[in-house]
Amino acid sequence: MHKIFKLCGSPSEEYWKKSKLPHATSFKPQHPYKRCVTDTFKDFPPSALALVDILLSIEPERRGTAYSALNSEFFSTKPLPCDPSSLPKYPPSKEYDAKIREEEARRRKAESVKGCGDESLSKSSRQSKGESTTESISGQVDLLLFSERN
C-alpha cells in the first residue's frame, strides 16, 4: 500500500472518513504523499500519460472506467496500437499460466503419439467403428502382452 500511495498520492481525509471498508484506516499512511504519476511517467506520450493518470486515481469516483479508457485519445492517436502477433512473447510467470502451458504440451505430445505407426491407425479405425475407449485400451494391453510372450 505504501508504494501505491507514494505513486498515486494519499487519499484525502474526507475519503478516510467516508470509507465503509472495515479497518480502512489501518492502511492510512503516517504522513500524506503527493501524487507523482505525471513526474514518474513524464516520458510517456501525452495521450498515454492522461490515460494512466486517470486509471491510477486512488478515489473511485475520480477513477476512469474501462469504457472511458477505451474511448480515450490514447487509442485513437498515432501511432495506433500494433498487431498483437508482433508483440514480444514472454514465458508465463504465474502458476495458472504454467498449468495451461503444461496441459498444452501434454495435448501436443498425445497428438504426436496418436499419429505414429500402424498401431495408431488401427486404434483410430476401431474407435471410429464405435468401439469404446476401454475396449481400445484393453486391445492395446492384449497386444503388448502378446508381443512380450513371443
N, CA and C of each residue as an Amber inpcrd file, in Angstrom:
protein
   450
   0.8310000  -1.1830000   0.0000000   0.0000000   0.0000000   0.0000000
   0.8800000   1.2530000   0.0000000   1.9830000   1.1620000   0.7130000
   2.8950000   2.3000000   0.8060000   3.3520000   2.7410000  -0.5860000
   3.7380000   1.7770000  -1.4420000   4.2070000   2.1180000  -2.7880000
   3.0840000   2.7190000  -3.6340000   1.8800000   2.2270000  -3.4670000
   0.7400000   2.7740000  -4.2070000   0.5110000   4.2180000  -3.8040000
   0.4920000   4.4820000  -2.4980000   0.2820000   5.8440000  -2.0220000
   1.4330000   6.7600000  -2.4400000   2.6440000   6.2080000  -2.4530000
   3.7990000   7.0120000  -2.8330000   3.6980000   7.4550000  -4.2900000
   3.1610000   6.6220000  -5.1690000   2.9960000   6.9650000  -6.5770000
   1.7190000   7.7630000  -6.8220000   0.6150000   7.2760000  -6.2860000
  -0.7090000   7.8460000  -6.6080000  -1.1690000   8.8970000  -5.6210000
  -0.4230000   9.1110000  -4.5710000  -0.8120000  10.0730000  -3.5520000
  -1.7010000   9.4410000  -2.4970000  -1.7160000  10.0290000  -1.3470000
  -2.5670000   9.5340000  -0.2640000  -4.0000000   9.9810000  -0.4780000
  -4.9540000   9.1410000  -0.1130000  -6.3540000   9.5830000  -0.1730000
  -6.5770000  10.7520000   0.7850000  -7.5630000  11.5580000   0.4680000
  -7.8650000  12.7270000   1.3000000  -8.4470000  12.2920000   2.6450000
  -8.4340000  13.2040000   3.5980000  -9.0400000  12.9290000   4.9180000
 -10.5120000  12.5850000   4.7620000 -11.1830000  13.2710000   3.8510000
 -12.6040000  13.0210000   3.5950000 -12.8170000  11.5660000   3.1430000
 -11.9100000  11.0730000   2.3180000 -12.0010000   9.6930000   1.8420000
 -11.9690000   8.7210000   3.0140000 -11.0440000   8.9420000   3.9550000
 -10.9220000   8.0360000   5.0980000 -12.1620000   8.1080000   5.9800000
 -12.7270000   9.3060000   6.1130000 -13.9150000   9.4640000   6.9620000
 -15.1250000   8.7430000   6.3880000 -15.3020000   8.8260000   5.0630000
 -16.4880000   8.2190000   4.4630000 -16.2710000   6.7730000   4.0050000
 -15.0620000   6.2620000   4.1540000 -14.7740000   4.8910000   3.7390000
 -15.5880000   3.8990000   4.5660000 -16.2300000   2.9640000   3.8910000
 -17.0600000   1.9680000   4.5600000 -16.3420000   0.6380000   4.6970000
 -15.1000000   0.5910000   4.2720000 -14.3350000  -0.6450000   4.3920000
 -13.9240000  -0.8590000   5.8530000 -14.0830000  -2.0880000   6.3480000
 -13.6690000  -2.3410000   7.7290000 -12.1470000  -2.1900000   7.8610000
 -11.7300000  -1.5600000   8.9000000 -10.3070000  -1.3610000   9.2140000
  -9.5670000  -0.5650000   8.1370000 -10.2640000   0.2340000   7.3730000
  -9.6460000   1.0040000   6.2890000  -8.5780000   1.9460000   6.8200000
  -8.8130000   2.5230000   7.9790000  -7.8400000   3.4960000   8.4980000
  -6.5160000   2.8360000   8.8820000  -6.4950000   1.5040000   9.0150000
  -5.2260000   0.8430000   9.3280000  -4.2610000   0.9310000   8.1390000
  -4.7850000   1.2400000   6.9400000  -3.9460000   1.3890000   5.7620000
  -3.5180000   2.8380000   5.5330000  -4.0530000   3.7240000   6.3260000
  -3.7590000   5.1540000   6.1800000  -2.2630000   5.3860000   6.4330000
  -1.5890000   6.0680000   5.4780000  -0.1570000   6.3260000   5.6840000
   0.0710000   7.2880000   6.8420000   1.2410000   7.1730000   7.4630000
   1.5470000   8.0220000   8.6190000   1.7170000   9.4760000   8.2230000
   2.2100000   9.7210000   7.0330000   2.2720000  11.1030000   6.5380000
   1.7400000  11.1070000   5.1000000   1.0790000  12.1910000   4.7070000
   0.4680000  12.2240000   3.3730000   1.5120000  12.3140000   2.2590000
   1.1940000  11.6720000   1.1560000   2.0550000  11.7040000  -0.0250000
   1.3860000  12.5410000  -1.1150000   2.2180000  13.2480000  -1.8760000
   1.7230000  13.9910000  -3.0270000   1.7190000  13.0380000  -4.2180000
   0.7680000  13.2290000  -5.0830000   0.6510000  12.4110000  -6.2890000
   1.8200000  12.7370000  -7.2240000   2.4890000  11.7070000  -7.7600000
   3.6260000  11.9530000  -8.6550000   3.5710000  11.0830000  -9.9130000
   2.3670000  10.7130000 -10.3330000   2.2040000   9.8870000 -11.5250000
   2.7820000  10.5860000 -12.7500000   2.4530000  11.8600000 -12.9320000
   2.9270000  12.5840000 -14.1210000   4.4540000  12.7320000 -14.1210000
   5.0480000  12.9130000 -12.9470000   6.5130000  13.0090000 -12.8710000
   7.1630000  11.6600000 -13.1610000   6.5700000  10.5900000 -12.6450000
   7.1310000   9.2490000 -12.8190000   7.0810000   8.8110000 -14.2720000
   5.9920000   9.1370000 -14.9640000   5.8140000   8.7120000 -16.3470000
   5.9510000   9.8710000 -17.3330000   6.8220000  10.8050000 -17.0210000
   6.9580000  12.0230000 -17.8310000   7.4010000  11.7470000 -19.2740000
   8.0180000  10.5870000 -19.5360000   8.4620000  10.2600000 -20.8830000
   7.3610000   9.6390000 -21.7360000   6.2100000   9.3710000 -21.1430000
   5.0830000   8.8100000 -21.9010000   4.5160000   9.8810000 -22.8230000
   3.9400000   9.4620000 -23.9450000   3.2440000  10.4370000 -24.7980000
   2.0790000  11.0520000 -24.0150000   1.6980000  12.2800000 -24.3240000
   0.6310000  12.9480000 -23.5620000  -0.6710000  12.1460000 -23.4690000
  -1.0660000  11.4800000 -24.5640000  -2.3210000  10.7150000 -24.5170000
  -2.2030000   9.5170000 -23.5750000  -1.0280000   8.8880000 -23.5320000
  -0.8180000   7.7550000 -22.6270000  -0.7530000   8.2340000 -21.1830000
  -0.0950000   9.3440000 -20.9640000   0.0220000   9.8950000 -19.6110000
  -1.3460000  10.2670000 -19.0530000  -2.1830000  10.8570000 -19.8710000
  -3.5330000  11.2240000 -19.4150000  -4.3300000   9.9780000 -19.0310000
  -4.2090000   8.9280000 -19.8240000  -4.9280000   7.6810000 -19.5270000
  -4.4220000   7.0430000 -18.2370000  -3.1210000   6.9350000 -18.0830000
  -2.5390000   6.3480000 -16.8710000  -2.9320000   7.1640000 -15.6500000
  -2.8850000   8.4670000 -15.7800000  -3.2200000   9.3490000 -14.6600000
  -4.6560000   9.1200000 -14.1770000  -5.5850000   8.9820000 -15.1160000
  -6.9930000   8.7660000 -14.7370000  -7.1990000   7.3710000 -14.1450000
  -6.5590000   6.3630000 -14.7550000  -6.7650000   4.9890000 -14.2800000
  -6.1210000   4.7270000 -12.9200000  -5.1210000   5.5140000 -12.5630000
  -4.4540000   5.3230000 -11.2740000  -4.9710000   6.2670000 -10.1880000
  -6.1480000   6.7760000 -10.3700000  -6.7460000   7.6240000  -9.3300000
  -7.0910000   6.7610000  -8.1220000  -6.7120000   7.2260000  -6.9530000
  -6.9830000   6.4760000  -5.7210000  -8.4730000   6.4650000  -5.4080000
  -9.1120000   7.5910000  -5.5400000 -10.5190000   7.6830000  -5.1750000
 -11.3910000   7.1970000  -6.3250000 -12.2480000   6.2110000  -6.0750000
 -13.0410000   5.5660000  -7.1260000 -13.8800000   6.5260000  -7.9710000
 -14.4480000   7.5610000  -7.3620000 -15.2940000   8.4720000  -8.1380000
 -14.4890000   9.2950000  -9.1390000 -13.2010000   9.3910000  -8.9540000
 -12.3460000  10.1260000  -9.8940000 -11.6820000   9.1900000 -10.9180000
 -11.6940000   7.8950000 -10.6290000 -11.0270000   6.9160000 -11.4800000
 -11.8210000   6.6730000 -12.7590000 -11.1070000   6.5060000 -13.8530000
 -11.7460000   6.2290000 -15.1300000 -12.2930000   4.8080000 -15.1870000
 -13.2580000   4.6180000 -16.0580000 -13.8450000   3.2920000 -16.2620000
 -13.1770000   2.6310000 -17.4630000 -13.4400000   1.3490000 -17.6550000
 -12.9160000   0.6540000 -18.8210000 -13.4610000   1.2940000 -20.0930000
 -14.7190000   1.6620000 -20.0670000 -15.3510000   2.3030000 -21.2260000
 -14.6510000   3.6270000 -21.5560000 -14.4190000   4.4400000 -20.5250000
 -13.7630000   5.7300000 -20.7900000 -12.3210000   5.5240000 -21.2490000
 -11.6790000   4.4790000 -20.7420000 -10.3060000   4.1910000 -21.1630000
 -10.2610000   3.8240000 -22.6380000 -11.1740000   2.9550000 -23.0610000
 -11.1980000   2.5400000 -24.4660000 -11.5500000   3.6940000 -25.4060000
 -12.2620000   4.6760000 -24.8960000 -12.6190000   5.8420000 -25.7040000
 -11.6250000   6.9910000 -25.5570000 -10.5430000   6.7560000 -24.8320000
  -9.5680000   7.8260000 -24.6100000  -8.7910000   8.1280000 -25.8870000
  -8.1730000   9.2620000 -25.8830000  -7.3720000   9.7250000 -27.0170000
  -6.2180000   8.7600000 -27.3120000  -5.7390000   8.0800000 -26.3000000
  -4.6090000   7.1560000 -26.4680000  -4.8640000   6.1270000 -27.5720000
  -6.0860000   5.6060000 -27.6450000  -6.3960000   4.5580000 -28.6100000
  -6.7400000   5.0800000 -30.0060000  -6.7700000   6.3910000 -30.1600000
  -7.0450000   6.9420000 -31.4920000  -5.9120000   7.8320000 -31.9930000
  -4.8470000   7.9400000 -31.2240000  -3.6930000   8.7620000 -31.5890000
  -2.6350000   7.8930000 -32.2590000  -2.0190000   8.4190000 -33.3060000
  -0.9420000   7.6870000 -33.9710000   0.3280000   7.8100000 -33.1500000
   1.1420000   6.8050000 -33.0620000   0.9900000   5.5170000 -33.7140000
  -0.1110000   4.6940000 -33.0320000  -0.9310000   4.0740000 -33.8550000
  -2.0060000   3.2400000 -33.3370000  -1.4310000   1.9700000 -32.7270000
  -2.2110000   1.3060000 -31.8570000  -1.7230000   0.0540000 -31.2710000
  -1.3370000  -0.9370000 -32.3670000  -0.3140000  -1.7280000 -32.1010000
   0.1780000  -2.6600000 -33.1070000  -0.5930000  -3.9800000 -33.0640000
  -0.3470000  -4.8010000 -34.0490000  -0.9450000  -6.1260000 -34.1230000
  -0.3750000  -6.9570000 -32.9800000  -1.2160000  -7.6030000 -32.1680000
  -0.7130000  -8.3810000 -31.0240000   0.3210000  -9.4420000 -31.4010000
   0.2450000  -9.9910000 -32.6100000   1.2120000 -11.0160000 -33.0030000
   2.6250000 -10.4440000 -33.1430000   2.7490000  -9.1290000 -33.2930000
   4.0710000  -8.5270000 -33.4220000   4.7000000  -8.1900000 -32.0620000
   3.9500000  -8.3690000 -30.9980000   4.4800000  -8.0820000 -29.6640000
   5.3890000  -9.2140000 -29.1970000   6.3680000  -8.9210000 -28.3470000
   7.2590000  -9.9820000 -27.8590000   6.4920000 -10.9740000 -26.9900000
   6.9510000 -12.2170000 -26.9870000   6.3380000 -13.2690000 -26.1750000
   7.2460000 -13.5280000 -24.9740000   6.6490000 -13.5890000 -23.7960000
   7.3930000 -13.8610000 -22.5790000   6.8750000 -15.1440000 -21.9650000
   7.7500000 -15.9070000 -21.2960000   7.2660000 -17.1470000 -20.6740000
   6.3010000 -16.8130000 -19.5430000   5.3340000 -17.6970000 -19.3180000
   4.3710000 -17.4540000 -18.2410000   5.0880000 -17.3730000 -16.8930000
   4.5560000 -16.5280000 -16.0360000   5.1880000 -16.3840000 -14.7300000
   4.2510000 -16.7470000 -13.5920000   3.0280000 -16.9840000 -13.9050000
   2.0530000 -17.3110000 -12.8660000   1.7660000 -18.8030000 -12.8790000
   1.3480000 -19.3200000 -11.7490000   1.0440000 -20.7390000 -11.6090000
  -0.0070000 -21.1890000 -12.6210000  -1.0490000 -20.4070000 -12.8050000
  -2.1140000 -20.7630000 -13.7330000  -1.5780000 -20.8400000 -15.1580000
  -0.7560000 -19.8500000 -15.5510000  -0.1790000 -19.8540000 -16.8900000
   0.7040000 -21.0800000 -17.0980000   1.4780000 -21.4460000 -16.0800000
   2.3360000 -22.6260000 -16.1820000   1.4920000 -23.8830000 -16.3370000
   0.3860000 -23.9640000 -15.6220000  -0.5120000 -25.1180000 -15.7280000
  -1.0750000 -25.2180000 -17.1460000  -1.5160000 -24.1020000 -17.7080000
  -2.0440000 -24.0850000 -19.0740000  -0.9660000 -24.5340000 -20.0560000
   0.2610000 -24.0490000 -19.8650000   1.3660000 -24.4220000 -20.7530000
   1.6480000 -25.9200000 -20.6740000   1.6340000 -26.4980000 -19.4590000
   1.8640000 -27.9330000 -19.2950000   0.7600000 -28.7560000 -19.9420000
  -0.4890000 -28.3210000 -19.7850000  -1.6110000 -29.0290000 -20.4050000
  -1.5030000 -28.9950000 -21.9210000  -1.1010000 -27.8650000 -22.4630000
  -0.9240000 -27.7380000 -23.9090000   0.1920000 -28.6600000 -24.3920000
   1.2840000 -28.7410000 -23.6440000   2.3920000 -29.6280000 -24.0170000
   1.9410000 -31.0870000 -23.9810000   1.1540000 -31.4740000 -22.9570000
   0.6350000 -32.8430000 -22.8840000  -0.2830000 -33.1430000 -24.0620000
  -1.1210000 -32.1870000 -24.4210000  -2.0420000 -32.3780000 -25.5340000
  -1.2680000 -32.5660000 -26.8400000  -0.2430000 -31.7470000 -27.0480000
   0.5670000 -31.8710000 -28.2620000   1.2850000 -33.2220000 -28.3080000
   1.8080000 -33.6500000 -27.1560000   2.5010000 -34.9370000 -27.0980000
   1.5350000 -36.0750000 -27.4140000   0.3390000 -36.0030000 -26.8610000
  -0.6600000 -37.0350000 -27.1290000  -1.0290000 -37.0570000 -28.6040000
  -1.1400000 -35.9030000 -29.2330000  -1.4610000 -35.8400000 -30.6600000
  -0.3310000 -36.4160000 -31.4990000   0.9200000 -36.1450000 -31.1060000
   2.0470000 -36.6690000 -31.8830000   2.1700000 -38.1750000 -31.7180000
   1.8690000 -38.7050000 -30.5450000   1.8940000 -40.1470000 -30.3150000
   0.7650000 -40.8060000 -31.0920000  -0.3610000 -40.1530000 -31.1470000
  -1.5360000 -40.6660000 -31.8520000  -1.2380000 -40.8570000 -33.3340000
  -0.4410000 -39.9970000 -33.9170000  -0.1680000 -40.0370000 -35.3370000
   0.9640000 -40.9590000 -35.7470000   1.5960000 -41.6980000 -34.8210000
   2.7560000 -42.5300000 -35.1390000   2.3700000 -43.9850000 -35.3450000
   2.8560000 -44.6050000 -36.4180000   2.7880000 -46.0470000 -36.6390000
   1.4350000 -46.6020000 -36.9920000   1.4410000 -47.9100000 -37.3600000
   0.2250000 -48.6180000 -37.7470000  -0.7110000 -48.8200000 -36.5770000
  -0.1260000 -48.9590000 -35.3820000  -0.9320000 -49.1950000 -34.1900000
  -1.9500000 -48.0830000 -33.9910000  -1.5170000 -46.8260000 -34.2020000
  -2.4340000 -45.7040000 -34.0100000  -3.5180000 -45.7020000 -35.0770000
  -3.1870000 -46.1590000 -36.2940000  -4.1920000 -46.2090000 -37.3490000
  -5.2620000 -47.2280000 -37.0140000  -4.8410000 -48.4220000 -36.5280000
  -5.8260000 -49.4360000 -36.1820000  -6.6490000 -48.9920000 -34.9920000
  -6.0170000 -48.2680000 -34.0670000  -6.7400000 -47.7590000 -32.8990000
  -7.8180000 -46.7710000 -33.3380000  -7.4380000 -45.8320000 -34.2380000
  -8.4230000 -44.8310000 -34.6580000  -9.5310000 -45.4770000 -35.4770000
  -9.2100000 -46.5130000 -36.2590000 -10.2640000 -47.1690000 -37.0280000
 -11.2030000 -47.9400000 -36.1110000 -10.6680000 -48.5560000 -35.0460000
 -11.5340000 -49.2410000 -34.0820000 -12.4530000 -48.2510000 -33.4060000
 -11.8960000 -47.0990000 -33.0260000 -12.7160000 -46.1070000 -32.3350000
 -13.7600000 -45.5170000 -33.2770000 -13.4350000 -45.3960000 -34.5610000
 -14.4160000 -44.8420000 -35.4830000 -15.5570000 -45.8260000 -35.7400000
 -15.3190000 -47.1290000 -35.4980000 -16.3860000 -48.1160000 -35.6600000
 -17.2710000 -48.2000000 -34.4270000 -17.0170000 -47.3520000 -33.4630000
 -17.8880000 -47.2910000 -32.2980000 -17.3580000 -48.0480000 -31.0930000
 -16.1480000 -48.6010000 -31.1630000 -15.5860000 -49.3110000 -30.0260000
 -15.2770000 -48.3040000 -28.9280000 -15.5500000 -48.6490000 -27.6990000
 -15.3300000 -47.7120000 -26.6000000 -13.8460000 -47.5610000 -26.3130000
 -13.4900000 -46.5220000 -25.6090000 -12.0970000 -46.2720000 -25.2510000
 -11.5670000 -47.3990000 -24.3760000 -12.3760000 -47.9130000 -23.4750000
 -11.9560000 -49.0020000 -22.5920000 -11.6020000 -50.2380000 -23.4050000
 -12.4270000 -50.5750000 -24.3980000 -12.1440000 -51.7310000 -25.2470000
 -10.8710000 -51.4990000 -26.0430000 -10.6540000 -50.2700000 -26.5000000
  -9.4580000 -49.9320000 -27.2590000  -8.2180000 -50.1080000 -26.4000000
  -8.2630000 -49.6270000 -25.1830000  -7.1350000 -49.7640000 -24.2590000
  -6.9100000 -51.2380000 -23.9490000  -7.9780000 -51.9680000 -23.7370000
  -7.8750000 -53.4010000 -23.4590000  -7.1930000 -54.1150000 -24.6190000
  -7.5430000 -53.7460000 -25.8460000  -6.9240000 -54.3370000 -27.0240000
  -5.4420000 -54.0240000 -27.0990000  -5.0590000 -52.8270000 -26.7280000
  -3.6520000 -52.4420000 -26.7430000  -2.8700000 -53.2250000 -25.6990000
  -3.4630000 -53.4360000 -24.5230000  -2.8110000 -54.2100000 -23.4610000
  -2.6180000 -55.6460000 -23.9340000  -3.6610000 -56.2240000 -24.5530000
  -3.5500000 -57.5840000 -25.0750000  -2.4280000 -57.6760000 -26.1010000
  -2.3140000 -56.6750000 -26.9810000  -1.2730000 -56.6600000 -27.9900000
   0.0990000 -56.6160000 -27.3500000   0.2650000 -55.7920000 -26.3220000
   1.5390000 -55.7010000 -25.6140000   1.8920000 -57.0320000 -24.9260000
   0.9220000 -57.6540000 -24.2610000   1.1660000 -58.9280000 -23.5960000
   1.5340000 -60.0080000 -24.6130000   0.8500000 -60.0130000 -25.7380000
   1.1290000 -60.9990000 -26.7940000   2.5410000 -60.8060000 -27.3290000
   2.9350000 -59.5500000 -27.5520000   4.2690000 -59.2880000 -28.1090000
   5.3620000 -59.6300000 -27.0970000   5.0900000 -59.5180000 -25.7820000
   6.0840000 -59.8720000 -24.7610000   6.2720000 -61.3780000 -24.7110000
   5.2120000 -62.1650000 -24.9370000   5.3100000 -63.6210000 -24.9030000
   6.1080000 -64.1560000 -26.0880000   6.0120000 -63.4980000 -27.2130000
   6.6710000 -64.0040000 -28.4370000   8.0020000 -63.4050000 -28.6610000
